[in-house]
Amino acid sequence: MEKRKFGKTGLNTSLIGFGGFHLLEIHQKEAENLLNNYLDMGGNYIETAESYGQGHSEEKIGIAVSKRRKEFILATKTLKRDKKSYLKSLDGSLKRLKTDYVDLHIIHAIGISFPRGGSRFDDLKRILAPQGALEGAEDAKKQGKIGHIGISMHGQADVLIEALESYPFDAVMATINYFDRFNFPEIENVLVPMAVEKEIAIILMKPIADGYLWKSSQTAFRYALSQPVAVVVAGINNRTMLEKDIEYARSFKPLSNKELDDIYRNAPELGNYVCRQCGLCMPCPEGIDIPKLCMLEGYYDRQMDDGVVDNPADYALRERLKSWYGGEDIARQEYAKLDKKANACTQCGICMPKCPYNIDIIGKLQNIDFKLGSKKIF
């Protein structure tokens, strides 16, 4: 399998990384088979987190492949924000993983939750402050317990962008796939170019959007592998999935601009509801910033709740995934700041024929006002 440069760390990672979350769903024996087969097939990046099953994923990995420790790059993650808790968390992870060091330790999921009246940036401030998690990471690095320091965030990228401007992290982990590209456009438009310029390794997570793109997995992986990332981390819980993911990497050919345009236009998961942020609907005579409102809806529920139930299985999957990134409060706060909200629409219809994706913009604005304006009737 092709290897890519992992930022400025001196490491090289296989295109496909093995994500440890879904090891929680299978027995230890099968986890051992999958992890060892992954290494035998040329994979060399295994990633997990303390929070996955309260360390259970780390335990499975430790039992399965700790005897092959020198054959792979090992990464784990922590949710701890202060130095003392961080160091305790790291020691627990090392014990469960049956190793005395990890190549990468990621301060995970920053900015998702914040106290009422606070800011999602408060999380980053805690990490960067004296006696914060970053100070603990620097101490652990000096002690040889970790090789490199990373940071991650689900969904909206503003806190990650601030993090990379504030500290020379070795790696950044973000949500990148052709569906969430239009929910969190700052990831590909700002964060990725910034990381490339700074030579910070980019770890791509959620290549199939938490499973939402499963029917189009080959296209989704090709899209992911075409990004300027070091490694695409995939959650794997069965042999067929492992074999397919590895084959996608081995047969990978970068997408052309024409192929990208075709995905953006015709991907069934995007359909005629997800705004592509092209801006062709503008200007609105009422001064409504339609693309921005659609982006806020992406923060809120990834534009998954369109008010239509035509396939029960697809609807159930959307209901399960739409709130995974916890962006409802962020979206509502940003919506409340707007001078022109979605309810300013007069239904004049001028925008409708301008949309090349046949989105019912009037109906979508009504949905947005219901969601972000906390209305009672959908």
C-alpha positions in Angstrom: 0.0 0.0 0.0 1.2 3.5 -0.8 2.7 5.5 2.0 2.4 9.2 2.5 4.6 11.7 4.4 3.1 12.5 7.8 3.8 16.2 8.0 7.2 17.1 9.4 7.4 14.2 11.8 9.6 12.0 9.7 6.9 9.3 9.7 5.2 7.8 6.7 1.7 6.4 7.0 -0.2 4.0 4.8 -3.1 5.5 2.9 -5.6 3.6 5.0 -5.5 3.8 8.8 -7.3 1.4 11.1 -9.8 3.3 13.3 -10.4 1.5 16.6 -13.9 2.6 17.5 -15.8 -0.2 15.8 -13.6 -2.8 17.6 -16.1 -2.3 20.4 -18.7 -4.1 18.3 -16.8 -7.4 17.8 -15.2 -10.1 19.8 -11.6 -10.0 20.8 -10.7 -13.0 18.5 -12.1 -11.2 15.4 -10.4 -7.9 16.4 -7.1 -9.8 16.5 -7.7 -11.2 13.1 -8.6 -7.9 11.6 -5.7 -6.0 13.1 -3.1 -8.5 12.2 -4.4 -8.9 8.7 -4.4 -5.1 8.3 -0.7 -5.1 9.2 0.0 -8.1 6.9 -1.7 -6.2 4.1 0.7 -3.2 4.4 -1.2 -1.0 6.8 0.8 0.8 9.5 -1.4 3.3 11.3 -3.7 2.2 14.1 -5.7 4.8 16.0 -8.1 4.6 19.0 -9.1 6.7 22.0 -9.4 6.4 25.7 -13.1 7.3 25.4 -13.9 4.4 23.1 -15.7 2.1 25.4 -13.9 3.6 28.4 -10.6 2.2 27.2 -12.0 -1.1 25.9 -10.8 -0.5 22.3 -7.3 0.3 23.6 -7.4 -3.0 25.6 -8.3 -5.0 22.5 -5.6 -3.4 20.4 -3.0 -4.0 23.2 -3.9 -7.7 23.4 -4.0 -8.1 19.6 -0.9 -6.4 18.3 1.4 -5.2 21.1 3.9 -7.9 20.2 4.2 -6.2 16.7 4.5 -2.8 18.2 7.5 -1.7 16.0 5.6 -2.5 12.8 3.0 0.3 13.1 2.4 3.9 14.1 0.1 4.0 17.1 -2.2 6.9 18.0 -4.7 7.4 20.7 -6.8 10.3 21.9 -7.9 12.0 25.1 -10.7 14.2 26.1 -8.8 15.6 29.1 -8.1 19.4 29.1 -5.9 20.0 32.2 -2.3 18.8 32.7 -2.9 16.5 35.6 -5.9 14.7 34.1 -4.1 14.5 30.7 -1.1 12.7 32.2 -3.3 10.3 34.1 -5.2 9.6 30.9 -2.1 9.0 28.9 -0.7 6.6 31.5 -4.0 4.6 31.5 -3.9 4.4 27.7 -0.3 3.2 27.6 -1.1 0.5 30.2 -4.2 -0.7 28.2 -2.2 -0.6 24.9 0.6 -2.6 26.5 3.3 -0.2 25.4 5.5 2.5 26.9 4.9 5.0 24.2 2.5 6.2 21.4 3.7 7.8 18.3 0.9 10.3 18.3 -1.4 11.5 21.2 -4.4 13.6 20.0 -6.2 16.1 22.2 -9.6 15.1 21.0 -13.0 16.7 20.1 -12.2 20.3 21.1 -15.0 22.9 21.0 -18.0 20.5 21.0 -19.4 21.4 24.4 -19.2 24.6 26.3 -21.0 26.1 29.3 -24.0 28.3 28.9 -22.8 31.8 28.3 -19.4 30.5 27.3 -17.7 30.0 23.9 -16.5 26.9 22.1 -13.1 28.6 22.0 -13.0 28.3 25.8 -12.0 24.6 25.4 -8.9 25.5 23.4 -8.0 28.2 25.9 -8.0 25.6 28.7 -5.8 23.3 26.7 -3.3 26.1 25.9 -3.3 27.7 29.3 -0.6 27.0 32.0 -1.3 23.6 33.6 -3.4 22.8 30.5 -3.3 19.5 28.5 -0.8 20.9 26.1 1.7 21.4 28.9 1.2 17.8 29.9 1.7 16.7 26.3 5.0 18.6 26.1 6.2 17.0 29.3 5.1 13.5 28.1 7.0 14.1 24.9 10.2 15.0 26.8 9.7 11.7 28.8 9.4 9.7 25.6 5.8 8.6 26.3 4.6 10.3 23.1 6.3 11.1 19.9 4.0 13.8 18.5 1.1 16.0 19.5 -2.2 16.2 17.6 -5.5 17.9 17.9 -9.0 17.1 16.5 -12.5 18.4 16.2 -15.7 17.0 14.7 -17.6 19.2 12.2 -17.1 23.0 12.3 -13.5 23.9 11.9 -13.2 27.3 13.5 -11.6 26.1 16.7 -9.1 23.9 14.9 -8.1 26.8 12.7 -7.5 28.9 15.8 -5.5 26.0 17.3 -3.2 25.7 14.3 -2.6 29.5 14.4 -1.8 29.3 18.2 0.6 26.3 18.4 2.7 24.2 16.1 0.8 20.9 16.4 2.3 17.9 14.6 -1.1 16.6 13.3 -4.7 17.7 12.9 -7.6 15.4 12.5 -10.8 16.6 10.8 -14.0 15.4 9.2 -13.6 15.3 5.4 -16.0 13.7 3.0 -18.0 14.8 0.0 -21.2 15.1 2.0 -19.9 17.2 4.9 -17.8 19.3 2.6 -21.0 21.4 2.1 -21.9 21.4 5.8 -18.5 22.5 7.1 -16.9 24.2 4.1 -14.2 25.9 6.2 -12.5 22.5 6.6 -11.5 22.2 3.0 -11.4 25.9 2.2 -9.4 27.1 5.2 -8.1 24.4 7.5 -6.7 22.0 4.9 -4.7 24.7 3.0 -3.4 26.0 6.3 -2.2 22.6 7.5 -0.6 21.9 4.1 1.2 25.3 4.2 2.5 24.6 7.8 3.4 21.0 6.9 1.0 19.7 9.6 -0.1 16.1 9.0 -3.7 15.9 8.1 -5.6 12.9 9.4 -8.9 12.4 7.6 -11.7 10.9 9.6 -15.2 9.8 8.6 -14.5 9.2 4.9 -18.0 7.8 4.5 -19.7 10.3 6.8 -20.2 8.0 9.8 -21.7 5.4 7.4 -24.1 7.7 5.6 -22.2 7.2 2.3 -22.1 3.4 2.6 -23.9 2.8 -0.7 -21.3 4.9 -2.4 -18.2 3.7 -0.5 -15.9 3.4 -3.5 -16.6 6.9 -4.6 -16.4 8.2 -1.0 -12.9 6.6 -0.5 -11.7 7.8 -3.8 -12.8 11.3 -2.8 -11.1 11.0 0.6 -7.8 9.6 -0.9 -7.7 12.5 -3.4 -7.4 15.0 -0.6 -3.9 16.3 0.5 -4.0 14.1 3.6 -1.5 11.8 5.2 -3.9 9.0 6.1 -7.6 8.2 5.8 -8.8 6.5 9.0 -11.6 4.1 8.5 -13.6 2.3 11.2 -13.4 -1.4 10.4 -15.4 -4.3 12.1 -15.4 -7.1 9.5 -13.1 -8.7 7.0 -15.1 -7.7 3.9 -14.8 -4.1 4.9 -11.1 -4.4 5.6 -10.4 -6.0 2.2 -12.5 -3.4 0.3 -10.8 -0.5 2.1 -7.4 -1.8 1.3 -8.3 -2.5 -2.3 -9.6 1.1 -2.6 -6.2 2.3 -1.6 -4.3 -0.1 -3.8 -6.3 0.8 -6.9 -6.6 4.5 -6.1 -6.5 7.1 -8.9 -7.0 10.8 -8.1 -10.3 12.3 -9.1 -10.2 14.7 -12.0 -12.0 18.1 -11.7 -14.7 16.7 -14.0 -15.2 13.7 -11.8 -15.4 16.0 -8.7 -18.0 18.2 -10.4 -20.0 15.1 -11.2 -20.0 14.0 -7.6 -21.1 17.4 -6.4 -23.9 17.6 -8.9 -25.2 14.0 -8.9 -24.3 12.3 -5.7 -27.6 10.8 -4.4 -26.8 11.6 -0.8 -26.6 15.3 -1.7 -29.7 15.2 -3.9 -31.8 18.3 -4.3 -31.7 19.4 -0.6 -28.0 19.9 0.4 -26.8 23.4 -0.6 -23.5 23.2 -2.6 -22.5 26.7 -1.5 -22.2 27.8 -5.1 -23.8 31.2 -4.4 -25.7 31.3 -7.7 -28.9 32.0 -5.8 -27.7 35.3 -4.7 -28.3 38.2 -4.4 -31.6 37.9 -2.5 -33.8 41.0 -2.9 -34.6 40.8 0.8 -30.9 40.7 1.8 -31.0 37.1 3.0 -27.7 35.3 2.9 -29.0 32.0 1.6 -25.7 30.1 1.5 -24.8 31.1 5.0 -28.2 30.0 6.3 -27.7 26.6 4.6 -24.2 26.4 6.2 -25.7 27.0 9.7 -28.2 24.3 8.9 -25.2 22.1 8.2 -23.8 22.9 11.6 -27.2 22.1 13.1 -28.0 18.7 11.6 -25.7 18.3 8.6 -28.7 19.2 6.4 -30.0 15.6 7.0 -33.5 16.5 8.2 -35.4 17.6 5.0 -38.9 16.8 6.3 -39.3 14.0 3.8 -39.6 10.3 4.7 -39.5 8.2 1.5 -37.3 5.3 2.8 -37.6 4.2 6.4 -34.1 2.8 6.6 -32.5 5.9 5.1 -34.6 8.1 7.4 -33.5 6.1 10.5 -29.9 6.4 9.5 -30.2 10.2 9.1 -32.0 10.5 12.5 -29.1 8.6 14.1 -26.3 10.6 12.5 -27.7 14.2 12.2 -26.8 15.3 15.7 -23.5 13.4 16.2 -21.4 16.6 16.1 -23.4 18.5 18.7 -23.7 21.7 16.7 -27.3 22.6 17.5 -26.4 25.3 20.1 -23.7 26.7 17.9 -26.1 27.0 14.9 -28.8 28.6 17.0 -26.5 31.2 18.5 -25.1 32.2 15.1 -28.6 32.3 13.7 -29.8 34.6 16.5 -27.0 37.1 15.5 -28.2 37.6 12.0 -30.0 40.7 10.9 -31.9 38.9 8.2 -33.2 35.5 9.1 -34.9 32.8 7.0 -38.3 34.1 8.0 -37.6 37.3 6.0 -38.3 35.3 2.8 -41.3 36.7 0.9 -41.5 33.7 -1.3 -40.9 35.8 -4.4 -39.2 32.9 -6.0 -36.4 34.8 -7.8 -33.8 32.5 -6.4 -35.5 29.2 -7.4 -34.6 29.0 -11.1 -31.0 30.1 -10.3 -30.2 26.9 -8.3 -28.4 24.4 -10.6 -29.3 21.6 -8.1 -33.1 22.2 -8.2 -33.3 22.9 -4.5 -36.6 24.1 -3.2 -35.0 27.2 -1.6 -38.3 28.6 -0.3 -39.1 25.3 1.5 -35.6 25.0 2.7 -35.6 28.4 4.3 -38.8 27.5 6.1 -37.1 24.4 7.4 -34.1 26.4 8.5 -36.3 28.9 10.4 -38.0 26.1 12.2 -34.8 24.4 13.2 -32.6 27.4 14.1 -35.4 29.7 15.2 -36.7 27.1 17.7 -40.2 27.2 16.2 -42.8 24.7 17.5 -44.4 23.6 14.2 -42.4 21.9 11.5 
